[in-house]
């Protein structure tokens, strides 16, 4: 059976790479292995959920350099660093920039499998979060300009009558707008509207459009 999960293994130590890849494939992961960061950048196609098992010291660039490049490219695949002799500042840097774990050679199988499973799980959740955000943003884009204004005031906690005063209209009109906002945003309460609005950062999204 195939586990749901893709592993990009980047390590210049050939025997280590081959044995790790074989073992992970036997456990049901889809594994692509690369001897250098540049081959990985050139050949790999981003899929999700996935994890990058990345050796810290590679011949062409350090693991941190590759992490930096991936951030610039907008690739959010979680990284688990593998390291023979890392310096504390490298570990701190890697974690600060979002690595999910560090494994030190020689590591045991349990540690590796836990790190991989956690990273794949993290990527699944990240994927779900992104598709939820896209849905919410699509819903928000379907609102009319006036409905967006009403939505903004609802999120700030104003009541229908207060919004009516702000927008120079009647309570009854705001009621209609509010009903449309709730329906289009698939929100069953103002609380759930607020949650969606904040989680998907609609305020900044609205400003940038």
Steps between C-alpha positions, in 0.01 A plus 500: 500500500621849421505746784365834402821690484778599270861524615771703329829365632802723437832358616838480325601187695401239243489192723296686762265634232443164334438311824269770640303523176461122480384474859248785468361353178456164673296681762272630228623855441557640152865601503700715258869522584751765392877521541507880507285803565535629144374173346206515740421862401525414133309172493249484785134588459319620815232262625313479829494359758876458503818548701854592400765295682795729457865444584645815656838477324470455124775544241332787313327695780408454864160375605430850631576651156255261338239577767544870419460437125182300556351775717568750221333267250197477729539122548363416840587129521610432859871425549661250735875562515743209528834596640834343576665797665276803521584810689242633744449818296411292191237315700355822635496657153335195345228484763440875487436473129246224549683163503280254686776280643872420527646148498862436591696217341499227608124515569276202561216388280233595755620862509508521123152353452349724764659811346380400151146415613471825698624708205263332253214555745602865537500538121152343472365749752679784322342390171152489656553845651604643160200353319265631773655846464451486124135403546439782749672749269291381207185547711617846605571594137135421417376774738390834353694810615216593737485144641875518566452822696226335706721193549786720625277670758343169611847362564579807712199411715252769394127436517267544201373837623854634553605384153188670356611830656859457370380428146213749504228246436222319686511214744286290264744547211795394716303192606470396135871567433597308814290197394672501159845533657434205732366288215782576254768456768344171615496628858226386737578766762688828534761311708569260216516797256758669724703179522510456121576868446795499740640158412506578129632851565226653284568853615851502352382295205231762431752784529739341254231463233 
